[in-house]
C-alpha cells in the first residue's frame, strides 16, 4: 500500500459492543391469511389428497430470521377487505390454535414476544430430530423440494412458544415448532398441518415448489436405497416407488410352531384372522407388515366371553344338560325352585378339588369357568390366557374371531420373543445400512437414518418386508382351546357334578345349627377357585396360607358364621393388599402400598354356596381404591374383580406424581400376581426441568425383577450441550443415566455423568472440569463446575487468559434467560511496550461457532493514543490470543498537520505492512502511516507520508511534493556584435552614346546580439525527508526538482543599402531590400538538487545553458531601373522585380548562453549578467554581402 493511499483497512471481525454482543434482528409475526398462508394451504390440500403439484413459479423469499404462522380464524367484518401488502422483511407464519391468548400478535402480524424470540434461538441452537422418513417420503415428491434439513421441534419449549403466538405450529427457516399434540402424521388433518408448515420452509429458504425434481445432465437424484443382496440380505429404501412410507426388507420372520402350524398362519387347529387390508403370514413366503398402532386397551377375556355367550352358550347348555343327565348321581340344591348344581373337575376328587362351578345349567353354560376353562388337554389344572391367534404386532385383528385360549406361560413369553427377534433384525439392518452409507459417503442418506432412533420408531412409521416366514427356535405347547372346541363342548367331559354326599362334605348344603369347621370363599357367586378358611376352636377364622393370586390377606377384621337367620349377610371382612408371588429364593418387590384408609374385602354369604360366601365385586374395588403404585403413585382402578380361576384382575391407570412424568396417565393391568405395564412414554411428557428431552424411546413395564423403565432418551440444555440417557433397574430403583456432552468442548473432559433416580425423583450431575491445553486459543488454564438438577442448571468458573491478556480472566456463568455467558469485562491490556498508548481495556467473550461447533475467544475495547500533538482513540479487536489496536488520529505537530492511522498488533505483518489475517502471533509491535501537509519556512510547503515508529515518534517519511514556484523574473541582455560598411557591388554597366554608365549597389550591416533568461520556475519538486517531529530543528531535507528557465539568444542582421550610378547623366531608381534573421529560443532546464535546513531554509543552485546552431536565411526583394539621359535619346533598363530567397548560411555559426543560478529562501536570487557567458559566431561581413549580391545580380 502506498504511503499516502489512506488509512489501513480494519479486519473484518466486528468489535463487540461494550457490555453486550452484536444485536440480532427482531423476530416478527406475519399477517393472517396473506398470500404465503394461502399458498401453503393450497399446496397442503393437494398433498393430503395425493394430487401432484403442478410446476409453479418460485414462491416469495422470506427472511431466514422470520416465523410463519396461520392465526385463529376471525370472521371478517362488514368493512374488511383483503389488502395486498408487500411482505415484510422479517415475518412470522403460524397455523391457527384454539383458545389462543389475547396477547398474541394480531391479524396484521407484529413483533413476536421476546420470550418467543429467545426460545426460538435456543431451540434452533439445540439438536432436533429430522422429519421422520415416512412423512418425508410421502410429502417430498408432492412438494418437490429437499426436506432433509428440516428439523421438528416438539416438547414443552415448542408448545409454550406456539401458545404465545396463538399457533398450532409455526415455522422459522427450516425449523418447525409444534404446539401440544399437534405433530401427528397418522391422521389426515395432522398430515395437512405438517405439509402446510413444510411449504413454509420452502418459502423461507427461497426454494421453488415443483411437481418433481428432474436432475440435469450432469447430476443424479439423491440416493434413497441401500441393500445387501442374498437370501439373508436386507434392503433399506427411503422412497420406494409408488409407496407413501419407507420400507425395510429383513431376512426372515421367525414364528413358533403350535397347534399344528406356525402361530398365526393358516392350516392349523386355530384360525387366524388379519386386520383389514392386511394379510396372513404364509410359511415359506414373503410377508409384508405395515405399521401397527399401539396395543388397544382392554381385556381380551371379556371379548372372548361376550362372543361365546352370544354365539355358543345354547350349544354348551345342551351338551352340559345331556352330560349331567347321563351322570345319574348328580345332586342339586334347590334355590327359588331352580336346581343348582356344583361342578368339579374330574381330575380331582371332591375332597381335593380347588375349583367348583355353581349354578343352574343355563347359568353354568354361560359362566366364565365353562366358557374359559382353566384346563389342560388332559383335564388337569392349567392357567390359560385369551390370546390372539395372529399376534396384534403382526397385524392380527383385535376381535374374538382371532382369539383362542393358550397356556399363560407360553403366551406371555412367546409374544415378547417374537417382538425381540424383529427388533434385533431391524437394529442390525439399521447398523449395516448406516455403515454402508458412511462407506459410500451418502451423507444425506445417513442423516435420514440417524433420525430413526430405534426399532420401535421404524415399526411405527415404516413398512417391513420379510423375505420368508419360517419356524424359529421357540418352545411350544399343547395346552390350548379353540373357539370351535369350546362351542362344541369338547371340554365338558372333564367336569362332573357333585353327589349328595359331596355336597354335604364340601359344605355346599347349609345345615341350620351346625357350626362349620371350614368356610368356603369363592371369587364369584357362581363359584370358581375356592379358598378354604379353617374355623378354630374359638370360632375365629384362620388366615389361609394362600389367597387368590395377586392378593394377600393382611388381617381378618371380622368373622360372623352364617346362621339360619343371617343368611345372605356379610360373614367376613378381610384387609388385603396386592402382592406378587415368590420367585426362586427371594421375594420380589412390593409395588403397591395401602393407605391407612384402605377398605376391607367383604365376603358375602350365598345360600347356594352352603356355608360359604363370595368376595363382593364392590368391596374388592373399594379395597384397591386407596393404594399407591410405589414407583409413581397413585393408582385408580376402574374395573377390579377376581376371575373364576382365582386371579386378581384389574384395569386402571397410574397418575404419576413424579416430576419426571408430571400428571402422566399410565395404563396398568393386574392379572393375578402379574402387574402388566407396557407403556411407551411420550417424549413430550418427559420432564427433567431445564434439561429438555428432544427425542426418547422409553417404555415402562413390570418384569420378574420388578418395575422397570427401559430404552433411551436424548437430552439437551440450550448452549450447554446434549447427551444420551439409558434406563436400567438398579437396587430396587429405576435409574436413567448416561453421558452429557458439553458444548464447552474445550474442557477436559468435555462431558459429565448425568443420573436420574425415579425413587428420589431427582436429577443429579456435577463435575469440576479443567481446560485442556491448547483447546481454547487465548486461554491458558481454568476450571468450570457444571451442576445439573431438576431445579436448574448451573455453570460457573473462570478461565485464565494467556498471551497479551495474561492476568485477565473470563467468568463463566449461565442463566436460562441469558443463556451461557463466558465474558471478561474491562480487562486491562498491557501497553508498556506501546509508546503513546494508554488506558487500553478489552471486553472479551468466548463464543461457539454454530456452524462447526468450534470455540473462540474474541472481543473488543478501546485505548487512548496520547502521543504529543496526536490525540486519538484506538479500537481494539481481540481474537484468540491475537490483538489489533487501530485508529485514526489527527496530527498537528511542528511543521506537519494531517492524519495518522495507527496500528498495534502481535499478528504477523505482510509485505504491505498490514496484519495477516490468521497469521502467527508474536510480540506486540506498533506502527502507523498517514499523510500530512508540511510547511518549512515560507516557501517549502507540500504533502508527505507520516510514519509512527515503534518508539512513539512521528517521522515524516517519503517524498514531499511541492507546488511549482517562480524564483525570479526575466532578465535581458543586449550587445552589438558587428557594424560595418560594406564595399560597393557592381550591378549593371553599359555604354550609352559612348558614355559608360555603371550602377553599383552598396550595403551596410549591423549585427546585434540579444539574450534573455527567465522567469525562473521550480517544477516537479520532490524532496526526500526523514523528519522527527519531536526534533524538527535537526531536520535536513534534500531532493531534486526541475528548474525551468526560458532563455533566448539571438542575432539581428540589419542590412541597409542603396544603388549608385557613376555617371552624371545616369540615373537609377528602384529598391533593393535584403532581409536576414538568426536566433534561438530554448527552454533552459535542468534537474537540480534542492535542500532545506533550519539555518538557510530552502536553496537551489545550478548552471543553465542554452545552445543552438542556427542558419541565416537571406532573401532579396528588389526592383531596379537604370538609364542614361543623353539628351539625344534615353536609354533605360529594368531589372526585377525580384522576390526570392538568396540562401542559407551556417550551420558553422553557433551561438548560445550559459549562466549560473543560485537561489535560497534566505538570500533570494543570485543571477548576475556579468556572469553571462555568450557564445557568438565570427561574422565575415564582406563574404556575407558578396554572397548575397552575387546571387542577386545573377
Order of alpha helices (4+ residues) and beta strands (2+ residues): beta-alpha-beta-beta-alpha-beta-alpha-beta-alpha-beta-beta-alpha-beta-beta-beta-beta-beta-beta-alpha-alpha-beta-beta-beta-alpha-alpha-beta-beta-alpha-alpha-alpha-beta-beta-alpha-beta-alpha-beta-beta-beta-beta-beta-beta-beta-alpha-beta-beta-beta-beta-beta-beta-beta-beta-beta-beta-beta-beta-beta-beta-beta-beta-beta-beta-beta-beta-beta-beta-beta-beta-beta-beta-beta-beta-beta-beta-beta-beta-beta-beta-beta-beta-beta-beta-alpha
